[in-house]
Amino acid sequence: MSDLSMALGILSAMITPAVLIAACSSLILATSQRLGRVIERTRKISDQFEKLMHTQADEAHLEEERNTVFNQISRATRRARLLQRVMACLYLTLSVFVATSIALGIIAILGQQQVYRYTWIPILLGMIGAGLLFYASVLLITESRIALRAVNDEMDFVIRLSQYHAPKELLKRRRGETRRRLFRRSRLFE
């Protein structure tokens, strides 16, 4: 009976890193999709910025649009770099969790007399993996906040631009509205 309980204990210990490996894999997939969207967005606004630089119109909003697009490029670049760091961190985390699972299996193979001498290895690897996962999560939160600021800036510009070009009767109804007033709930995340 003790052999069965020991085997079950080892298997359950090896399942924990497998769950964390699956979670890491899902974060890697979601982050790579985010990175792809950011890269595509950066290319699009770079093209837009290049067209704006060659535009010779003297309108007041043109300079503001150039500044807005330039800021969008800057934020997209920061997001892409952050997401690349997150990807590297998540792949390292995945490797550490796989190493944890392997270490648990090796300790189980060594037998009962050797088990207590090496139990610190999977514990240390698990703690390192959890720390790396936490760090990657913090980086993803930072990237999300940059994305939100970029969206808010773009909405502010569009609202200002629409107030410049909108019909006067519409402006009378919407007088004084800004993004903050229109989107009060998003302020929680700024």
C-alpha positions in Angstrom: 0.0 0.0 0.0 2.9 2.4 0.7 4.3 1.9 -2.8 0.9 2.8 -4.3 0.6 5.9 -2.2 4.2 6.9 -3.0 3.5 6.5 -6.7 0.3 8.5 -6.5 2.2 11.2 -4.6 4.9 11.4 -7.2 2.4 11.5 -10.0 0.3 14.2 -8.4 3.5 16.2 -7.8 4.4 15.8 -11.5 0.9 17.0 -12.5 1.3 20.4 -10.9 4.1 21.5 -13.3 2.0 20.1 -16.2 -0.9 22.4 -15.3 1.6 25.3 -15.1 3.1 24.3 -18.4 -0.4 24.4 -20.0 -1.0 27.8 -18.5 2.3 29.1 -19.7 1.6 27.7 -23.2 -1.7 29.5 -23.3 0.0 32.8 -22.3 2.6 32.3 -25.0 -0.1 31.8 -27.6 -2.1 34.9 -26.5 1.1 37.0 -26.2 2.3 36.0 -29.7 -1.1 37.0 -31.1 -0.9 40.3 -29.3 2.7 40.8 -30.6 1.5 40.1 -34.2 -1.3 42.7 -33.9 1.1 45.3 -32.5 3.6 44.7 -35.3 0.8 45.0 -37.9 -0.5 48.2 -36.2 3.0 49.6 -36.1 3.4 49.0 -39.9 0.0 50.6 -40.5 0.7 53.8 -38.5 4.2 54.0 -39.9 2.7 54.2 -43.4 0.2 56.7 -42.2 3.0 58.8 -40.6 5.0 58.7 -43.8 2.0 60.0 -45.8 1.5 62.7 -43.3 5.1 63.8 -43.6 4.7 64.4 -47.3 1.4 66.2 -47.0 1.9 70.0 -47.5 -1.5 71.2 -46.2 -1.3 74.1 -43.7 -4.3 73.1 -41.6 -3.9 73.3 -37.9 -5.1 69.8 -37.2 -2.5 68.3 -39.5 0.3 69.0 -37.1 -1.7 67.6 -34.3 -2.4 64.5 -36.3 1.3 64.1 -37.0 2.0 64.3 -33.3 -0.7 61.8 -32.5 0.5 59.3 -35.1 4.1 59.8 -33.9 3.0 59.1 -30.3 1.2 56.0 -31.6 4.3 54.7 -33.2 6.3 55.3 -30.1 3.7 53.5 -27.9 3.5 50.6 -30.4 7.2 50.3 -30.4 7.3 50.2 -26.6 4.5 47.6 -26.6 6.3 45.4 -29.1 9.5 45.5 -27.1 7.7 44.6 -23.9 5.8 41.8 -25.6 9.1 40.4 -26.9 10.5 40.4 -23.3 7.3 38.7 -22.1 7.7 36.0 -24.8 11.3 35.4 -23.8 10.3 35.3 -20.1 7.4 32.9 -20.8 9.6 30.5 -22.8 12.1 30.5 -20.0 9.2 29.9 -17.6 8.0 27.0 -19.7 11.5 25.5 -19.7 11.8 25.8 -15.9 8.4 24.1 -15.4 9.4 21.3 -17.7 12.7 20.9 -15.8 10.7 20.8 -12.6 8.6 17.9 -13.9 11.8 16.1 -15.1 13.5 16.6 -11.7 10.5 15.1 -10.0 10.6 12.1 -12.3 14.3 11.6 -11.7 13.9 11.9 -8.0 11.2 9.3 -8.1 13.5 6.9 -10.1 16.4 7.4 -7.6 14.5 5.6 -4.9 13.4 6.4 -1.4 16.9 6.7 0.2 18.0 9.4 -2.3 14.7 11.3 -2.4 15.3 13.5 0.6 18.7 14.6 -0.6 17.4 16.1 -3.8 13.9 17.4 -3.0 15.1 21.0 -2.9 15.7 20.9 -6.7 12.1 20.7 -7.9 11.0 23.0 -5.2 13.6 25.6 -6.3 12.7 25.2 -9.9 9.0 25.5 -9.2 9.6 28.7 -7.2 11.8 30.1 -10.0 9.1 29.2 -12.5 6.4 30.9 -10.4 8.5 34.0 -10.0 9.1 34.2 -13.8 5.4 33.7 -14.4 4.6 36.6 -12.0 7.2 38.8 -13.7 5.7 38.0 -17.2 2.2 38.9 -15.8 3.5 42.3 -14.5 5.0 43.0 -18.0 1.7 42.1 -19.6 -0.2 44.4 -17.3 2.3 47.2 -18.2 1.8 46.5 -21.9 -2.0 46.6 -21.4 -1.8 50.0 -19.8 0.3 51.4 -22.6 -2.2 50.0 -25.1 -5.1 51.6 -23.2 -3.2 55.0 -23.1 -2.7 54.7 -26.9 -6.4 54.0 -27.5 -7.4 56.9 -25.2 -5.1 59.3 -27.0 -6.5 58.2 -30.3 -10.0 58.6 -29.1 -9.2 62.1 -27.8 -7.8 63.1 -31.2 -10.8 61.7 -33.1 -13.2 63.5 -30.8 -11.2 66.8 -31.2 -11.1 66.2 -35.0 -14.8 65.4 -35.2 -15.6 68.6 -33.2 -13.6 70.5 -35.9 -15.5 69.0 -38.8 -18.8 68.1 -37.3 -22.0 70.0 -38.3 -22.8 72.9 -35.9 -26.2 71.4 -34.8 -24.5 68.2 -33.7 -21.8 70.2 -31.9 -24.5 72.1 -29.9 -25.9 68.8 -28.6 -22.5 67.4 -27.7 -20.9 70.6 -26.4 -18.2 70.0 -23.8 -18.1 66.2 -24.2 -14.7 64.6 -24.1 -13.5 61.1 -24.0 -13.4 61.1 -20.2 -17.0 62.2 -20.0 -18.1 59.8 -22.8 -16.1 56.8 -21.4 -16.2 57.3 -17.6 -15.8 53.7 -16.8 -12.5 53.4 -18.6 -11.0 55.9 -16.1 -10.7 53.0 -13.6 -8.0 51.5 -15.8 -5.9 54.7 -16.4 
